[in-house]
Each structure stands twice: as C-alpha cells, then as structure tokens.
Amino acid sequence: MHTPTDSATHINSQLIDIVGLRTCGIFPTGKEPSIRTLRDWTKLRRIPYHKIGRLVYFDPAEVSTHIRTKLKIPARG
C-alpha cells in the first residue's frame, strides 16, 4: 500500500511534456504560465529540461525546486 507522499514522489520523478508541466500542480491554480512562456523559459534556460532526441521533457520536482530557489524576485524597498 502506498502512502500519498510515496505516490506524489513517484509521480514527480517522471518526465513529462510541456502541457503536463503546465498542469502538474507546481503552479497555482489559475496562474499557470502559458505554453509560450514555458517555451521561452526553456529557450532562455530559465527552467531545467531534458532533451531526448528532438523532444523536450521536464521533471516537475526539478522545475519546482529550481523556481523556488533560483527564480525569486527580490522585494522592493
């Protein structure tokens, strides 16, 4: 029997495509970036990705960690 944390870790360790990244739950509901924005971030290397042949995949856990640690916007003041 799997606990919820075991299954969440298992799901987050799989590679997904750009549509899956947008809907996987790492972005707040209703505030998901557009596919175009995600493609721009990939092109500019702002989020980590894995290329297999010509296809691009993302690890949601890796992207989430990267966004939380590297893409913070400093507060004004």
FIDOMI-936785 format. One record per atom (N, C-alpha, C, O): z, y, x; residue in three letters. Coordinates in steps of 0.1 Angstrom, whole numbers, padded with zeros to 4 digits, always signed. Each point is the difference from the previous one (the first is absolute). Layout:
FIDOMI-936785
ZYXALA
...
***
This chain:
FIDOMI-936785
+0000-0012+0008MET
+0000+0012-0008MET
+0000+0012+0009MET
+0008+0001+0009MET
-0017+0009-0012HIS
-0001+0012+0007HIS
+0008+0011-0006HIS
+0001+0002-0012HIS
+0006+0006+0020THR
+0007+0012-0005THR
-0010+0011+0000THR
-0011-0001+0007THR
+0013+0012-0015PRO
-0009+0011-0001PRO
-0004+0006+0014PRO
-0011+0004+0002PRO
+0021-0003+0007THR
-0003+0005+0013THR
-0009-0009+0008THR
-0008+0005+0008THR
+0009-0018-0009ASP
-0008-0009+0007ASP
-0015+0002-0004ASP
-0009+0000+0008ASP
+0007+0000-0021SER
-0014+0001-0006SER
-0005+0014+0004SER
-0012+0001+0002SER
+0020+0010-0002ALA
-0005+0013+0003ALA
-0004+0001+0015ALA
-0011+0006+0003ALA
+0018-0013+0005THR
-0003+0000+0014THR
-0013-0008+0002THR
-0008+0004+0008THR
+0007-0015-0015HIS
-0012-0008+0001HIS
-0013+0007-0005HIS
-0010+0000+0007HIS
+0011+0008-0017ILE
-0011+0007-0006ILE
-0003+0012+0010ILE
-0012+0002+0002ILE
+0021+0005+0003ASN
-0002+0011+0008ASN
-0006-0004+0014ASN
-0005+0009+0007ASN
+0006-0021-0003SER
-0005-0004+0013SER
-0014-0005-0001SER
-0006-0003+0011SER
+0000+0004-0022GLN
-0014-0004-0002GLN
-0009+0012+0002GLN
+0004+0011-0004GLN
-0016-0013+0009LEU
-0010+0011+0001LEU
-0007+0002-0013LEU
-0003-0010-0007LEU
+0001+0023+0003ILE
-0006+0003-0013ILE
-0011+0010+0003ILE
+0000+0007+0010ILE
-0009-0005-0020ASP
-0011+0010+0002ASP
+0005+0014-0005ASP
+0012+0001-0003ASP
-0020+0008+0004ILE
+0004+0014-0003ILE
+0004+0002-0015ILE
+0009+0008-0002ILE
-0015-0015-0007VAL
+0004+0001-0014VAL
+0014-0006-0002VAL
+0008+0005-0007VAL
-0005-0016+0014GLY
+0013-0006-0001GLY
+0010+0008+0007GLY
+0012+0001-0005GLY
-0015+0006+0016LEU
+0009+0009+0006LEU
+0005+0011-0009LEU
+0011+0004-0001LEU
-0021+0001-0007ARG
+0003+0012-0009ARG
+0009-0005-0011ARG
+0008+0008-0005ARG
-0009-0020+0001THR
+0008-0005-0012THR
+0011-0009+0004THR
+0006-0006-0009THR
-0003+0004+0021CYS
+0010-0010+0004CYS
+0015+0004-0002CYS
+0009-0008+0001CYS
-0007+0021-0004GLY
+0013+0005-0003GLY
+0007+0008+0012GLY
+0012+0003-0002GLY
-0019-0001+0013ILE
+0007+0008+0010ILE
-0001+0015-0002ILE
+0007+0008+0006ILE
-0016-0004-0016PHE
-0001+0014-0003PHE
+0007+0002-0014PHE
-0001-0009-0008PHE
+0006+0021+0005PRO
+0007+0002-0013PRO
-0010-0001-0011PRO
-0012+0003+0001PRO
+0016-0009-0013THR
-0009-0001-0011THR
-0005+0013-0005THR
+0008+0010-0002THR
-0021-0009+0000GLY
-0006+0012-0004GLY
-0004+0010+0012GLY
-0006+0010-0002GLY
+0011-0014+0014LYS
-0002+0009+0012LYS
-0008-0008+0011LYS
+0000+0004+0011LYS
-0007-0014-0015GLU
-0007-0008+0010GLU
-0012+0008+0005GLU
-0007+0007-0008GLU
+0005-0007+0021PRO
-0012+0007+0006PRO
-0013-0007-0005PRO
+0000-0011-0003PRO
-0010+0019+0002SER
-0013-0005-0004SER
-0006-0009+0011SER
+0005+0000+0011SER
-0015-0008-0015ILE
-0006-0009+0010ILE
-0007+0008+0010ILE
+0000-0003+0012ILE
-0006+0015-0015ARG
-0006+0008+0010ARG
+0010+0005+0010ARG
-0003+0001+0012ARG
+0015+0003-0017THR
+0011+0005+0009THR
+0004-0012+0010THR
+0001+0003+0012THR
+0001-0015-0018LEU
+0003-0011+0009LEU
-0010-0003+0010LEU
+0003-0003+0012LEU
-0016+0004-0016ARG
-0011-0002+0010ARG
+0000+0011+0011ARG
-0002-0003+0011ARG
+0005+0016-0015ASP
+0001+0010+0010ASP
+0012-0002+0009ASP
-0002+0001+0012ASP
+0013-0005-0017TRP
+0012-0003+0008TRP
-0003-0012+0010TRP
+0004+0000+0012TRP
-0012-0010-0017THR
-0004-0011+0009THR
-0009+0005+0011THR
+0001-0003+0012THR
-0011+0011-0016LYS
-0010+0005+0010LYS
+0007+0009+0010LYS
-0003+0000+0012LYS
+0013+0008-0016LEU
+0007+0008+0009LEU
+0012-0007+0008LEU
+0007+0006+0007LEU
-0006-0019-0010ARG
+0011-0008+0005ARG
+0014+0005-0003ARG
+0009-0001+0008ARG
-0008+0006-0020ARG
+0014+0004-0004ARG
+0008-0011-0006ARG
+0012+0001+0000ARG
-0019-0012-0005ILE
+0007-0012-0004ILE
-0005-0012+0007ILE
-0012+0000+0004ILE
+0020-0010-0001PRO
-0004-0012+0007PRO
-0009-0008-0009PRO
+0002-0002-0012PRO
-0012-0005+0018TYR
-0009-0009-0007TYR
-0004-0011+0010TYR
+0002+0001+0012TYR
-0008-0011-0018HIS
-0005-0012+0007HIS
-0015-0002-0004HIS
-0003+0000-0012HIS
-0005+0000+0022LYS
-0015-0003-0003LYS
-0003-0014+0003LYS
+0003-0005+0011LYS
-0009-0001-0021ILE
-0004-0014+0002ILE
-0015+0000-0003ILE
-0005+0001-0012ILE
-0003-0002+0022GLY
-0015+0002-0001GLY
-0002+0015-0004GLY
+0004+0009+0007GLY
-0011-0007-0018ARG
-0002+0013-0005ARG
+0010+0004-0010ARG
-0001+0012-0005ARG
+0009-0021+0001LEU
+0010+0003-0011LEU
+0013+0006+0005LEU
+0004-0004+0011LEU
+0002+0013-0018VAL
+0012+0006+0004VAL
+0011-0005-0010VAL
-0001+0001-0012VAL
+0013-0005+0018TYR
+0011-0005-0008TYR
+0013+0007+0005TYR
+0000+0006+0011TYR
+0010-0006-0020PHE
+0012+0007+0003PHE
+0012-0009-0002PHE
-0001-0009-0009PHE
+0011+0011+0017ASP
+0013-0007-0002ASP
+0009+0010-0007ASP
+0004+0009+0007ASP
+0000-0011-0020PRO
+0008+0010-0007PRO
+0013+0003+0007PRO
+0004+0012+0000PRO
+0003-0022+0006ALA
+0012+0003+0006ALA
-0002+0009+0012ALA
+0008+0009+0003ALA
-0018-0012+0005GLU
-0003+0008+0012GLU
-0004+0014-0004GLU
+0004+0010+0006GLU
-0012-0008-0017VAL
-0004+0014-0004VAL
+0012+0007-0005VAL
+0002+0012+0003VAL
+0007-0018-0011SER
+0012+0006-0005SER
+0009+0005+0011SER
+0005+0011-0001SER
-0003-0020+0011THR
+0009+0004+0011THR
-0006+0012+0008THR
+0007+0009+0003THR
-0020-0010-0001HIS
-0007+0011+0007HIS
+0001+0013-0007HIS
+0002+0010+0006HIS
-0004-0010-0019ILE
+0001+0012-0008ILE
+0014+0006+0000ILE
+0001+0012+0002ILE
+0009-0021-0003ARG
+0014+0005+0000ARG
+0004+0006+0013ARG
+0008+0009+0001ARG
-0013-0015+0010THR
+0004+0005+0013THR
-0009+0010+0007THR
+0005+0008+0007THR
-0018-0009-0009LYS
-0009+0009+0008LYS
-0006+0011-0008LYS
-0004+0010+0006LYS
+0003-0011-0019LEU
-0007+0010-0008LEU
+0009+0009-0008LEU
-0004+0005-0010LEU
+0016-0003+0015LYS
+0009+0009-0007LYS
-0005+0015+0002LYS
-0004+0003+0011LYS
+0005+0005-0021ILE
-0003+0014+0001ILE
+0013+0007+0002ILE
+0009-0001-0008ILE
-0008+0009+0019PRO
+0013+0008+0002PRO
+0003+0010-0011PRO
-0010+0006-0005PRO
+0022-0005+0002ALA
+0005+0010-0010ALA
-0002+0014+0005ALA
+0001+0003+0012ALA
-0004+0006-0021ARG
-0002+0014+0004ARG
+0014+0007+0001ARG
+0009-0005-0007ARG
-0008+0015+0015GLY
+0013+0007+0000GLY
+0005+0001+0013GLY
+0011+0006+0002GLY
***
